[in-house]
Amino acid sequence: MVSLFDILGPVMVGPSSSHTAGACRLGLMARAIAGGTPERAHIGLHGSFAATGEGHGTQRAIVGGLIGLPPDDLRLRQAYDEAKQAGLSWEFETVDLGEHAHPNTAVFELHRADEEVRLRGASVGGGRIEATELNGFPVSLGGDYHTLVALAQDRPGTIAAIAALLATEGVNLATMRVDRTGRLEDALMTIEADQPIPDVALQGIRAFPWLRWARRIEKIA
């Protein structure tokens, strides 16, 4: 079914749904996974993002997303100034990810406090995005759902415990994916849900002793 969004595209500031709205949404997702505005950001741009992104405002849109500005925020035009005030330092470089990578791909290396986030994602058209790798784990996240991302030790019962806690708070799960580095090593869980992840659920999940960290990603406009 074709939606009005497919025909008209997203509400946004900038000339391109792929190069500006999508780029901004990638920045917003990366920021959410980092737990807030990072202190330092290194962003690699591949393909069309690198070749034509400057003219379409791709870099400015990504920086705006990293400080929490949505695609329709007029402040995106002054994103660099806003980012400096927010304490973000950033740099871009051109990267070659090979012919099989989507031409609108960005690779983020974000530093916030003592944590580092490495995220790879692409703007796939019409303002839509897909994150495909997080800290070396394969993922498939588009920001179309309320999302929980959790890194934990691979312990029996972890999935059931987190799912039960969310169910207790009335959260209906849409998708779930778990990948691990090895048996009883690290496991990354991504859960997409129909409802926002409540504070009480997030706090309960973070209280599990085997959890390394958990992030909530609100549905990205």
Buried (B, 14 or more C-beta within 10 A) or exposed (E): EEEEEEEEBBEBBBEBBBBBBBBBBBBBBBBBBBBBBBBBBBBBBBBBBBEBBBEBBBBBBBBBBBBBBBBBBEEBBBBBEBBBEBEBEBEBEEBEBEEEBBBBBBBBBBBBEEEEBBBBBBBBBBBBBBBBBBBEBEBEBBBEBBBBBBBBBBBEEBBEBBBEBBEEBEBEBBEBBBBBEEEEEBBBBBBBBEBBBBEEBBEBBEEBEEBEEBBBBEBBB
